[in-house]
Amino acid sequence: MFWTFAALFVLPLGFWRSAVIIDSVFALPWNVANLPTPEMRQRAGDMIKWIFYVGGGVAGVKAVLR
C-alpha cells in the first residue's frame, strides 16, 4: 500500500524531472517549465531522496531477516 501511495507522487515527479533533463541535454524545443518556487523544488528533491532511503532500508531489513 505504501509504494502505491508513494508512486502517486513520485512517478509524475520523475517523469517531469526526466523531461527537464532530456530537454536541457538535447536542446529540444519542449521548453519544460521549472517548478515555480524554491520550496517546491526542495520538496521534490526530498521526495526522490526519501524513496532511495526507504528502498535501501527495506532492502537492508530483508537482507537481515533472511
N, CA, C and O atoms as a Maestro MAE file, in Angstrom:
{
 s_m_m2io_version
 :::
 2.0.0
}

f_m_ct {
 s_m_title
 :::
 protein
 m_atom[264] {
  # First column is atom index #
  i_m_mmod_type
  r_m_x_coord
  r_m_y_coord
  r_m_z_coord
  i_m_residue_number
  s_m_chain_name
  s_m_pdb_residue_name
  s_m_pdb_atom_name
  i_m_atomic_number
  :::
  1 25 0.824 -1.192 0.000 1 A "MET " " N  " 7
  2 3 0.000 0.000 0.000 1 A "MET " " CA " 6
  3 2 0.875 1.265 0.000 1 A "MET " " C  " 6
  4 15 0.558 2.252 -0.664 1 A "MET " " O  " 8
  5 25 1.974 1.215 0.753 2 A "PHE " " N  " 7
  6 3 2.868 2.371 0.821 2 A "PHE " " CA " 6
  7 2 3.403 2.738 -0.550 2 A "PHE " " C  " 6
  8 15 3.386 3.906 -0.936 2 A "PHE " " O  " 8
  9 25 3.887 1.725 -1.298 3 A "TRP " " N  " 7
  10 3 4.507 2.002 -2.591 3 A "TRP " " CA " 6
  11 2 3.494 2.517 -3.596 3 A "TRP " " C  " 6
  12 15 3.845 3.315 -4.465 3 A "TRP " " O  " 8
  13 25 2.252 2.083 -3.500 4 A "THR " " N  " 7
  14 3 1.201 2.598 -4.378 4 A "THR " " CA " 6
  15 2 0.962 4.078 -4.094 4 A "THR " " C  " 6
  16 15 0.863 4.889 -5.015 4 A "THR " " O  " 8
  17 25 0.870 4.419 -2.813 5 A "PHE " " N  " 7
  18 3 0.661 5.810 -2.423 5 A "PHE " " CA " 6
  19 2 1.861 6.670 -2.827 5 A "PHE " " C  " 6
  20 15 1.686 7.769 -3.353 5 A "PHE " " O  " 8
  21 25 3.056 6.184 -2.589 6 A "ALA " " N  " 7
  22 3 4.264 6.938 -2.949 6 A "ALA " " CA " 6
  23 2 4.356 7.135 -4.457 6 A "ALA " " C  " 6
  24 15 4.793 8.189 -4.918 6 A "ALA " " O  " 8
  25 25 3.952 6.138 -5.224 7 A "ALA " " N  " 7
  26 3 4.022 6.226 -6.680 7 A "ALA " " CA " 6
  27 2 3.124 7.335 -7.229 7 A "ALA " " C  " 6
  28 15 3.422 7.906 -8.277 7 A "ALA " " O  " 8
  29 25 2.031 7.643 -6.534 8 A "LEU " " N  " 7
  30 3 1.156 8.729 -6.976 8 A "LEU " " CA " 6
  31 2 1.878 10.068 -7.013 8 A "LEU " " C  " 6
  32 15 1.521 10.943 -7.801 8 A "LEU " " O  " 8
  33 25 2.884 10.234 -6.174 9 A "PHE " " N  " 7
  34 3 3.647 11.477 -6.137 9 A "PHE " " CA " 6
  35 2 4.955 11.369 -6.908 9 A "PHE " " C  " 6
  36 15 5.346 12.301 -7.611 9 A "PHE " " O  " 8
  37 25 5.621 10.243 -6.778 10 A "VAL " " N  " 7
  38 3 6.975 10.116 -7.309 10 A "VAL " " CA " 6
  39 2 6.995 9.882 -8.820 10 A "VAL " " C  " 6
  40 15 7.871 10.419 -9.498 10 A "VAL " " O  " 8
  41 25 6.087 9.119 -9.357 11 A "LEU " " N  " 7
  42 3 6.099 8.859 -10.795 11 A "LEU " " CA " 6
  43 2 5.908 10.126 -11.633 11 A "LEU " " C  " 6
  44 15 6.674 10.343 -12.572 11 A "LEU " " O  " 8
  45 25 4.915 10.973 -11.330 12 A "PRO " " N  " 7
  46 3 4.814 12.221 -12.104 12 A "PRO " " CA " 6
  47 2 6.039 13.124 -11.914 12 A "PRO " " C  " 6
  48 15 6.480 13.789 -12.852 12 A "PRO " " O  " 8
  49 25 6.580 13.140 -10.701 13 A "LEU " " N  " 7
  50 3 7.774 13.940 -10.445 13 A "LEU " " CA " 6
  51 2 8.964 13.407 -11.236 13 A "LEU " " C  " 6
  52 15 9.729 14.187 -11.805 13 A "LEU " " O  " 8
  53 25 9.124 12.101 -11.276 14 A "GLY " " N  " 7
  54 3 10.204 11.503 -12.056 14 A "GLY " " CA " 6
  55 2 10.040 11.751 -13.541 14 A "GLY " " C  " 6
  56 15 11.022 11.998 -14.242 14 A "GLY " " O  " 8
  57 25 8.813 11.688 -14.029 15 A "PHE " " N  " 7
  58 3 8.539 11.971 -15.437 15 A "PHE " " CA " 6
  59 2 8.901 13.414 -15.769 15 A "PHE " " C  " 6
  60 15 9.538 13.681 -16.788 15 A "PHE " " O  " 8
  61 25 8.494 14.344 -14.905 16 A "TRP " " N  " 7
  62 3 8.802 15.757 -15.127 16 A "TRP " " CA " 6
  63 2 10.312 15.991 -15.092 16 A "TRP " " C  " 6
  64 15 10.856 16.672 -15.962 16 A "TRP " " O  " 8
  65 25 10.993 15.426 -14.083 17 A "ARG " " N  " 7
  66 3 12.441 15.634 -13.960 17 A "ARG " " CA " 6
  67 2 13.180 15.050 -15.162 17 A "ARG " " C  " 6
  68 15 14.150 15.640 -15.638 17 A "ARG " " O  " 8
  69 25 12.730 13.901 -15.653 18 A "SER " " N  " 7
  70 3 13.339 13.307 -16.848 18 A "SER " " CA " 6
  71 2 13.147 14.212 -18.060 18 A "SER " " C  " 6
  72 15 14.061 14.379 -18.868 18 A "SER " " O  " 8
  73 25 11.952 14.796 -18.185 19 A "ALA " " N  " 7
  74 3 11.693 15.708 -19.309 19 A "ALA " " CA " 6
  75 2 12.591 16.933 -19.229 19 A "ALA " " C  " 6
  76 15 13.083 17.401 -20.256 19 A "ALA " " O  " 8
  77 25 12.814 17.457 -18.037 20 A "VAL " " N  " 7
  78 3 13.698 18.617 -17.872 20 A "VAL " " CA " 6
  79 2 15.114 18.257 -18.298 20 A "VAL " " C  " 6
  80 15 15.757 19.019 -19.020 20 A "VAL " " O  " 8
  81 25 15.604 17.106 -17.857 21 A "ILE " " N  " 7
  82 3 16.972 16.693 -18.181 21 A "ILE " " CA " 6
  83 2 17.123 16.454 -19.676 21 A "ILE " " C  " 6
  84 15 18.080 16.928 -20.288 21 A "ILE " " O  " 8
  85 25 16.187 15.723 -20.267 22 A "ILE " " N  " 7
  86 3 16.261 15.435 -21.701 22 A "ILE " " CA " 6
  87 2 16.185 16.730 -22.508 22 A "ILE " " C  " 6
  88 15 16.916 16.908 -23.482 22 A "ILE " " O  " 8
  89 25 15.295 17.630 -22.093 23 A "ASP " " N  " 7
  90 3 15.144 18.903 -22.802 23 A "ASP " " CA " 6
  91 2 16.420 19.736 -22.714 23 A "ASP " " C  " 6
  92 15 16.819 20.360 -23.697 23 A "ASP " " O  " 8
  93 25 17.055 19.752 -21.558 24 A "SER " " N  " 7
  94 3 18.260 20.582 -21.422 24 A "SER " " CA " 6
  95 2 19.478 19.948 -22.079 24 A "SER " " C  " 6
  96 15 20.318 20.664 -22.622 24 A "SER " " O  " 8
  97 25 19.595 18.634 -22.045 25 A "VAL " " N  " 7
  98 3 20.764 17.971 -22.625 25 A "VAL " " CA " 6
  99 2 20.729 18.015 -24.153 25 A "VAL " " C  " 6
  100 15 21.743 18.294 -24.794 25 A "VAL " " O  " 8
  101 25 19.584 17.746 -24.722 26 A "PHE " " N  " 7
  102 3 19.478 17.651 -26.173 26 A "PHE " " CA " 6
  103 2 18.944 18.916 -26.840 26 A "PHE " " C  " 6
  104 15 18.712 18.926 -28.049 26 A "PHE " " O  " 8
  105 25 18.748 19.983 -26.063 27 A "ALA " " N  " 7
  106 3 18.268 21.273 -26.580 27 A "ALA " " CA " 6
  107 2 17.017 21.110 -27.448 27 A "ALA " " C  " 6
  108 15 16.944 21.632 -28.560 27 A "ALA " " O  " 8
  109 25 16.051 20.385 -26.925 28 A "LEU " " N  " 7
  110 3 14.793 20.181 -27.645 28 A "LEU " " CA " 6
  111 2 13.897 21.417 -27.515 28 A "LEU " " C  " 6
  112 15 14.113 22.232 -26.619 28 A "LEU " " O  " 8
  113 25 12.922 21.569 -28.369 29 A "PRO " " N  " 7
  114 3 12.043 22.744 -28.306 29 A "PRO " " CA " 6
  115 2 10.882 22.571 -27.320 29 A "PRO " " C  " 6
  116 15 9.865 23.252 -27.454 29 A "PRO " " O  " 8
  117 25 11.008 21.693 -26.351 30 A "TRP " " N  " 7
  118 3 9.897 21.426 -25.427 30 A "TRP " " CA " 6
  119 2 9.640 22.578 -24.470 30 A "TRP " " C  " 6
  120 15 8.486 22.856 -24.143 30 A "TRP " " O  " 8
  121 25 10.678 23.250 -24.017 31 A "ASN " " N  " 7
  122 3 10.564 24.328 -23.022 31 A "ASN " " CA " 6
  123 2 9.833 23.865 -21.769 31 A "ASN " " C  " 6
  124 15 8.837 24.463 -21.359 31 A "ASN " " O  " 8
  125 25 10.333 22.809 -21.174 32 A "VAL " " N  " 7
  126 3 9.748 22.273 -19.942 32 A "VAL " " CA " 6
  127 2 9.972 23.289 -18.829 32 A "VAL " " C  " 6
  128 15 11.102 23.711 -18.584 32 A "VAL " " O  " 8
  129 25 8.906 23.674 -18.167 33 A "ALA " " N  " 7
  130 3 8.990 24.694 -17.125 33 A "ALA " " CA " 6
  131 2 9.568 24.122 -15.835 33 A "ALA " " C  " 6
  132 15 9.366 22.951 -15.512 33 A "ALA " " O  " 8
  133 25 10.283 24.958 -15.114 34 A "ASN " " N  " 7
  134 3 10.798 24.595 -13.805 34 A "ASN " " CA " 6
  135 2 9.668 24.735 -12.785 34 A "ASN " " C  " 6
  136 15 8.667 25.399 -13.055 34 A "ASN " " O  " 8
  137 25 9.825 24.115 -11.619 35 A "LEU " " N  " 7
  138 3 8.834 24.300 -10.569 35 A "LEU " " CA " 6
  139 2 8.859 25.764 -10.136 35 A "LEU " " C  " 6
  140 15 9.923 26.382 -10.121 35 A "LEU " " O  " 8
  141 25 7.699 26.329 -9.783 36 A "PRO " " N  " 7
  142 3 7.605 27.775 -9.604 36 A "PRO " " CA " 6
  143 2 8.327 28.358 -8.385 36 A "PRO " " C  " 6
  144 15 8.719 29.524 -8.418 36 A "PRO " " O  " 8
  145 25 8.513 27.588 -7.317 37 A "THR " " N  " 7
  146 3 9.123 28.169 -6.126 37 A "THR " " CA " 6
  147 2 10.290 27.310 -5.646 37 A "THR " " C  " 6
  148 15 10.329 26.109 -5.914 37 A "THR " " O  " 8
  149 25 11.238 27.918 -4.940 38 A "PRO " " N  " 7
  150 3 12.353 27.130 -4.387 38 A "PRO " " CA " 6
  151 2 11.881 26.070 -3.401 38 A "PRO " " C  " 6
  152 15 12.482 24.999 -3.307 38 A "PRO " " O  " 8
  153 25 10.815 26.357 -2.667 39 A "GLU " " N  " 7
  154 3 10.290 25.380 -1.710 39 A "GLU " " CA " 6
  155 2 9.788 24.131 -2.423 39 A "GLU " " C  " 6
  156 15 10.016 23.011 -1.965 39 A "GLU " " O  " 8
  157 25 9.100 24.329 -3.550 40 A "MET " " N  " 7
  158 3 8.597 23.175 -4.309 40 A "MET " " CA " 6
  159 2 9.752 22.369 -4.887 40 A "MET " " C  " 6
  160 15 9.694 21.140 -4.913 40 A "MET " " O  " 8
  161 25 10.798 23.043 -5.349 41 A "ARG " " N  " 7
  162 3 11.969 22.335 -5.862 41 A "ARG " " CA " 6
  163 2 12.646 21.546 -4.751 41 A "ARG " " C  " 6
  164 15 13.093 20.421 -4.976 41 A "ARG " " O  " 8
  165 25 12.728 22.124 -3.550 42 A "GLN " " N  " 7
  166 3 13.343 21.427 -2.414 42 A "GLN " " CA " 6
  167 2 12.527 20.193 -2.032 42 A "GLN " " C  " 6
  168 15 13.093 19.124 -1.803 42 A "GLN " " O  " 8
  169 25 11.233 20.330 -1.964 43 A "ARG " " N  " 7
  170 3 10.382 19.190 -1.600 43 A "ARG " " CA " 6
  171 2 10.429 18.100 -2.656 43 A "ARG " " C  " 6
  172 15 10.397 16.913 -2.329 43 A "ARG " " O  " 8
  173 25 10.505 18.490 -3.910 44 A "ALA " " N  " 7
  174 3 10.615 17.497 -4.989 44 A "ALA " " CA " 6
  175 2 11.913 16.713 -4.839 44 A "ALA " " C  " 6
  176 15 11.913 15.490 -4.980 44 A "ALA " " O  " 8
  177 25 13.006 17.389 -4.557 45 A "GLY " " N  " 7
  178 3 14.277 16.704 -4.328 45 A "GLY " " CA " 6
  179 2 14.228 15.807 -3.102 45 A "GLY " " C  " 6
  180 15 14.800 14.717 -3.100 45 A "GLY " " O  " 8
  181 25 13.548 16.265 -2.065 46 A "ASP " " N  " 7
  182 3 13.411 15.454 -0.850 46 A "ASP " " CA " 6
  183 2 12.622 14.175 -1.119 46 A "ASP " " C  " 6
  184 15 12.954 13.115 -0.589 46 A "ASP " " O  " 8
  185 25 11.575 14.274 -1.944 47 A "MET " " N  " 7
  186 3 10.790 13.078 -2.269 47 A "MET " " CA " 6
  187 2 11.645 12.023 -2.953 47 A "MET " " C  " 6
  188 15 11.582 10.845 -2.602 47 A "MET " " O  " 8
  189 25 12.432 12.436 -3.915 48 A "ILE " " N  " 7
  190 3 13.307 11.500 -4.617 48 A "ILE " " CA " 6
  191 2 14.317 10.900 -3.641 48 A "ILE " " C  " 6
  192 15 14.556 9.693 -3.656 48 A "ILE " " O  " 8
  193 25 14.906 11.739 -2.798 49 A "LYS " " N  " 7
  194 3 15.900 11.277 -1.819 49 A "LYS " " CA " 6
  195 2 15.294 10.251 -0.864 49 A "LYS " " C  " 6
  196 15 15.911 9.218 -0.604 49 A "LYS " " O  " 8
  197 25 14.101 10.517 -0.339 50 A "TRP " " N  " 7
  198 3 13.494 9.611 0.632 50 A "TRP " " CA " 6
  199 2 13.067 8.292 0.013 50 A "TRP " " C  " 6
  200 15 13.036 7.277 0.710 50 A "TRP " " O  " 8
  201 25 12.738 8.272 -1.262 51 A "ILE " " N  " 7
  202 3 12.432 6.999 -1.920 51 A "ILE " " CA " 6
  203 2 13.653 6.095 -1.889 51 A "ILE " " C  " 6
  204 15 13.529 4.895 -1.644 51 A "ILE " " O  " 8
  205 25 14.838 6.660 -2.137 52 A "PHE " " N  " 7
  206 3 16.054 5.861 -2.078 52 A "PHE " " CA " 6
  207 2 16.359 5.420 -0.650 52 A "PHE " " C  " 6
  208 15 16.812 4.296 -0.437 52 A "PHE " " O  " 8
  209 25 16.115 6.292 0.336 53 A "TYR " " N  " 7
  210 3 16.336 5.913 1.730 53 A "TYR " " CA " 6
  211 2 15.412 4.771 2.140 53 A "TYR " " C  " 6
  212 15 15.854 3.790 2.739 53 A "TYR " " O  " 8
  213 25 14.135 4.902 1.817 54 A "VAL " " N  " 7
  214 3 13.164 3.878 2.204 54 A "VAL " " CA " 6
  215 2 13.454 2.569 1.471 54 A "VAL " " C  " 6
  216 15 13.421 1.497 2.074 54 A "VAL " " O  " 8
  217 25 13.734 2.655 0.188 55 A "GLY " " N  " 7
  218 3 14.052 1.446 -0.576 55 A "GLY " " CA " 6
  219 2 15.298 0.754 -0.048 55 A "GLY " " C  " 6
  220 15 15.342 -0.473 0.042 55 A "GLY " " O  " 8
  221 25 16.316 1.546 0.303 56 A "GLY " " N  " 7
  222 3 17.538 0.961 0.871 56 A "GLY " " CA " 6
  223 2 17.277 0.356 2.239 56 A "GLY " " C  " 6
  224 15 17.835 -0.689 2.571 56 A "GLY " " O  " 8
  225 25 16.431 1.004 3.040 57 A "GLY " " N  " 7
  226 3 16.078 0.459 4.351 57 A "GLY " " CA " 6
  227 2 15.314 -0.848 4.241 57 A "GLY " " C  " 6
  228 15 15.577 -1.783 4.997 57 A "GLY " " O  " 8
  229 25 14.388 -0.924 3.324 58 A "VAL " " N  " 7
  230 3 13.632 -2.153 3.105 58 A "VAL " " CA " 6
  231 2 14.544 -3.261 2.639 58 A "VAL " " C  " 6
  232 15 14.429 -4.394 3.107 58 A "VAL " " O  " 8
  233 25 15.452 -2.958 1.725 59 A "ALA " " N  " 7
  234 3 16.397 -3.976 1.244 59 A "ALA " " CA " 6
  235 2 17.291 -4.447 2.383 59 A "ALA " " C  " 6
  236 15 17.577 -5.639 2.492 59 A "ALA " " O  " 8
  237 25 17.734 -3.523 3.231 60 A "GLY " " N  " 7
  238 3 18.569 -3.905 4.365 60 A "GLY " " CA " 6
  239 2 17.835 -4.792 5.363 60 A "GLY " " C  " 6
  240 15 18.399 -5.770 5.855 60 A "GLY " " O  " 8
  241 25 16.601 -4.465 5.659 61 A "VAL " " N  " 7
  242 3 15.799 -5.273 6.589 61 A "VAL " " CA " 6
  243 2 15.569 -6.658 6.010 61 A "VAL " " C  " 6
  244 15 15.693 -7.655 6.721 61 A "VAL " " O  " 8
  245 25 15.238 -6.731 4.731 62 A "LYS " " N  " 7
  246 3 15.034 -8.036 4.096 62 A "LYS " " CA " 6
  247 2 16.309 -8.863 4.116 62 A "LYS " " C  " 6
  248 15 16.251 -10.076 4.318 62 A "LYS " " O  " 8
  249 25 17.453 -8.234 3.910 63 A "ALA " " N  " 7
  250 3 18.725 -8.974 3.914 63 A "ALA " " CA " 6
  251 2 19.037 -9.515 5.310 63 A "ALA " " C  " 6
  252 15 19.567 -10.618 5.443 63 A "ALA " " O  " 8
  253 25 18.709 -8.739 6.355 64 A "VAL " " N  " 7
  254 3 18.962 -9.181 7.717 64 A "VAL " " CA " 6
  255 2 18.001 -10.299 8.116 64 A "VAL " " C  " 6
  256 15 18.396 -11.225 8.824 64 A "VAL " " O  " 8
  257 25 16.780 -10.227 7.684 65 A "LEU " " N  " 7
  258 3 15.773 -11.216 8.084 65 A "LEU " " CA " 6
  259 2 15.872 -12.528 7.328 65 A "LEU " " C  " 6
  260 15 15.215 -13.498 7.706 65 A "LEU " " O  " 8
  261 25 16.658 -12.587 6.290 66 A "ARG " " N  " 7
  262 3 16.797 -13.852 5.540 66 A "ARG " " CA " 6
  263 2 17.775 -14.761 6.158 66 A "ARG " " C  " 6
  264 15 18.004 -15.859 5.650 66 A "ARG " " O  " 8
  :::
 }
 m_bond[263] {
  # First column is bond index #
  i_m_from
  i_m_to
  i_m_order
  :::
  1 1 2 1
  2 2 3 1
  3 3 4 2
  4 3 5 1
  5 5 6 1
  6 6 7 1
  7 7 8 2
  8 7 9 1
  9 9 10 1
  10 10 11 1
  11 11 12 2
  12 11 13 1
  13 13 14 1
  14 14 15 1
  15 15 16 2
  16 15 17 1
  17 17 18 1
  18 18 19 1
  19 19 20 2
  20 19 21 1
  21 21 22 1
  22 22 23 1
  23 23 24 2
  24 23 25 1
  25 25 26 1
  26 26 27 1
  27 27 28 2
  28 27 29 1
  29 29 30 1
  30 30 31 1
  31 31 32 2
  32 31 33 1
  33 33 34 1
  34 34 35 1
  35 35 36 2
  36 35 37 1
  37 37 38 1
  38 38 39 1
  39 39 40 2
  40 39 41 1
  41 41 42 1
  42 42 43 1
  43 43 44 2
  44 43 45 1
  45 45 46 1
  46 46 47 1
  47 47 48 2
  48 47 49 1
  49 49 50 1
  50 50 51 1
  51 51 52 2
  52 51 53 1
  53 53 54 1
  54 54 55 1
  55 55 56 2
  56 55 57 1
  57 57 58 1
  58 58 59 1
  59 59 60 2
  60 59 61 1
  61 61 62 1
  62 62 63 1
  63 63 64 2
  64 63 65 1
  65 65 66 1
  66 66 67 1
  67 67 68 2
  68 67 69 1
  69 69 70 1
  70 70 71 1
  71 71 72 2
  72 71 73 1
  73 73 74 1
  74 74 75 1
  75 75 76 2
  76 75 77 1
  77 77 78 1
  78 78 79 1
  79 79 80 2
  80 79 81 1
  81 81 82 1
  82 82 83 1
  83 83 84 2
  84 83 85 1
  85 85 86 1
  86 86 87 1
  87 87 88 2
  88 87 89 1
  89 89 90 1
  90 90 91 1
  91 91 92 2
  92 91 93 1
  93 93 94 1
  94 94 95 1
  95 95 96 2
  96 95 97 1
  97 97 98 1
  98 98 99 1
  99 99 100 2
  100 99 101 1
  101 101 102 1
  102 102 103 1
  103 103 104 2
  104 103 105 1
  105 105 106 1
  106 106 107 1
  107 107 108 2
  108 107 109 1
  109 109 110 1
  110 110 111 1
  111 111 112 2
  112 111 113 1
  113 113 114 1
  114 114 115 1
  115 115 116 2
  116 115 117 1
  117 117 118 1
  118 118 119 1
  119 119 120 2
  120 119 121 1
  121 121 122 1
  122 122 123 1
  123 123 124 2
  124 123 125 1
  125 125 126 1
  126 126 127 1
  127 127 128 2
  128 127 129 1
  129 129 130 1
  130 130 131 1
  131 131 132 2
  132 131 133 1
  133 133 134 1
  134 134 135 1
  135 135 136 2
  136 135 137 1
  137 137 138 1
  138 138 139 1
  139 139 140 2
  140 139 141 1
  141 141 142 1
  142 142 143 1
  143 143 144 2
  144 143 145 1
  145 145 146 1
  146 146 147 1
  147 147 148 2
  148 147 149 1
  149 149 150 1
  150 150 151 1
  151 151 152 2
  152 151 153 1
  153 153 154 1
  154 154 155 1
  155 155 156 2
  156 155 157 1
  157 157 158 1
  158 158 159 1
  159 159 160 2
  160 159 161 1
  161 161 162 1
  162 162 163 1
  163 163 164 2
  164 163 165 1
  165 165 166 1
  166 166 167 1
  167 167 168 2
  168 167 169 1
  169 169 170 1
  170 170 171 1
  171 171 172 2
  172 171 173 1
  173 173 174 1
  174 174 175 1
  175 175 176 2
  176 175 177 1
  177 177 178 1
  178 178 179 1
  179 179 180 2
  180 179 181 1
  181 181 182 1
  182 182 183 1
  183 183 184 2
  184 183 185 1
  185 185 186 1
  186 186 187 1
  187 187 188 2
  188 187 189 1
  189 189 190 1
  190 190 191 1
  191 191 192 2
  192 191 193 1
  193 193 194 1
  194 194 195 1
  195 195 196 2
  196 195 197 1
  197 197 198 1
  198 198 199 1
  199 199 200 2
  200 199 201 1
  201 201 202 1
  202 202 203 1
  203 203 204 2
  204 203 205 1
  205 205 206 1
  206 206 207 1
  207 207 208 2
  208 207 209 1
  209 209 210 1
  210 210 211 1
  211 211 212 2
  212 211 213 1
  213 213 214 1
  214 214 215 1
  215 215 216 2
  216 215 217 1
  217 217 218 1
  218 218 219 1
  219 219 220 2
  220 219 221 1
  221 221 222 1
  222 222 223 1
  223 223 224 2
  224 223 225 1
  225 225 226 1
  226 226 227 1
  227 227 228 2
  228 227 229 1
  229 229 230 1
  230 230 231 1
  231 231 232 2
  232 231 233 1
  233 233 234 1
  234 234 235 1
  235 235 236 2
  236 235 237 1
  237 237 238 1
  238 238 239 1
  239 239 240 2
  240 239 241 1
  241 241 242 1
  242 242 243 1
  243 243 244 2
  244 243 245 1
  245 245 246 1
  246 246 247 1
  247 247 248 2
  248 247 249 1
  249 249 250 1
  250 250 251 1
  251 251 252 2
  252 251 253 1
  253 253 254 1
  254 254 255 1
  255 255 256 2
  256 255 257 1
  257 257 258 1
  258 258 259 1
  259 259 260 2
  260 259 261 1
  261 261 262 1
  262 262 263 1
  263 263 264 2
  :::
 }
}
